[in-house]
Amino acid sequence: MIKSKKIILLVILALFVWFLRPFFHSFAMIGYVSPLRLILVLVVLFILFSIYKQIFPLKMIQKGLANYAVPTKPVSWRGISFLSVVLILILFLLSFENAIRYRIIANQTDYASRQSLPEISPLRLVPKPVAQRFASDSFQNPQEHLGDSQIVLINDKLTRVFPRLPDGIILFLTKKLNGFVTVNIDTLEKQVKIEDQKFTYSEGIGILDNIYFQLLKKKYFITYSNEPIYLKNAKEEWITVVPYINYRGFPFRVPYWGGVMIVASNGEIINLTPEQAQELNYLEGNRIYPKELSKIYAESYAYKGGLINYWFLHKNQTEIVSLPTDETVIHQATKEGLKQILVAEPFGRSYGIYKIFIFDATTGKREIIEYDQNSQLTGPVSAADYIKKAFPTYDWTYFQLSEPRPITMNNNLYWLLSVIPSDSAGIASTVFFDAKTNNVIKADNEAQINEFLSTQKISSTPQAQNSSANSLNSADQINQIINNLQSQLDELKKLVK
């Protein structure tokens, strides 16, 4: 009877764990992605169990009137030696696990060579902070807040899509995703749309209706992209696209693109292979490739020369550039489709552009542009320093340079940056930085941007070059200072009240 109760309890516990398995996904993936860690845990548990078996069955046996003895089994020194060697070997391999994994990835990953970036079209003009401000200023719903946005193509327009998520713990548990706010980012004009569509499953809601809870019930031992992508299908209905990464190899498992989950608004979930997803017309040229995988591939290139080269010699070793917003993957629309771009510098104290990695956001096709030492191209981080120097009278306390974007004109590489106020209320200017000559060209409106894209000149305003450049419009600075002072005054009035 007692044995039957134990079996029933174990079955109930197993069913409970199975139903709530999404909550244990992070722990399960540790052993799945890193079998060495799982082996280490099993070895340690075996050692602890062996110690337990040695100690707890011990009993005192009386020998004579006052003498007692504890009978013990002989210790297997051969077993102890074997387990010690296994532990040392596992710990040694674990200390180099990431390096070995990246070396394997680098050895298995090939790139097609190209000479220049694909032609950019449409051009991304509105940086994320400004798009966020445009969306927030146009949104009026006390029960919702805007989630993180992603860049996609909607009806051939480069768009940032902000999900409208429930705001507050009670609404988090009771409400759904009810629609989106979209911002057209290929024009300087404020173009915002608010669209309604209720989703059964989505990000930002709890608990069982959270999209990741449902996806993990569908397919478990994979890594889903942490950035759900919102697109429109052939019926012009919103859908959620979640790419995922799978793993292969042993004991060092390496990632690869496993497929795509498409979640309809009614909760229907479809699992597609990469090939099946690419056959869908409404996904063609759009973003379905996991950007996390692009970053892994680009970072692994530093290990292409081997581990000894990575640690000591550094020949042809790359280092991915971290942009000011801690982003490394640049999403850029081109005439060849949406691309994911990563820029690499030489390892160490060298800051010129060394290589540019290009990943097709639909197919995952990998391409690389390699520059020699004669190219002498300035990277995006250093470009910001030159731009600030080019405008010495500009007060950068109240303005910032946002989102470096690479573009090519007449085989010349430029960095496009936006000058925005600290409160992200619009775009003060758009700046083109010539990576070869360090020339800085300022465009004050969209007409000047289009003129420069066509002729590489702006006739209405002179171009700035190095420290002799004209300053940006000081009226923008004055207006920004006045706005900041007014905001501070309003806050003081509230405190007084």
Buried (B, 14 or more C-beta within 10 A) or exposed (E): EEEEEEEEEEEEEEEEEEEEBBEEBEEBBEBBBBBBBBBBEEBEEEBEEBEEEEEEEEEEEEEEEEEEEEEEEEEEEEEEEEBEEBBEEBEEBBEEBEBBBBBBBBEEBEBEEEEEBBEBBBBBBBBBBBBBBBBBEEBEEEEBBBBBBBBBBBEEBBBBBBBBBBBEEEBBEEBBBBBBBBBBBBBBEBBBBBEEBEBBBBBBBBEEBBBBBBBBBEBBBBBBBEBBBBBBBEEEEBBBBBBBBBBEBEBBBBBBBBBBBBBBBEEEBEBBEBEBBBEBEBBBBBBBBBBBBBBBBBBBBBBBBEEEBBEEEBEBBBBBBEBBEEBBBBBBBBEBBBBBBBBBBBBEEEBBBBBBBBBBBBBBBBBBBBBEEEBEBBBBBBBBEBBBEBBEEBBBEBBBBBBBBBBBBEEBBBBBBBBBBBEBBBBBBBBBBBBEEBBBBBBBBBEBBEBBBEEBEBEEBEBBBEEEBBBBBEEBBEBBBEBBEEEEEEEEEEEEE
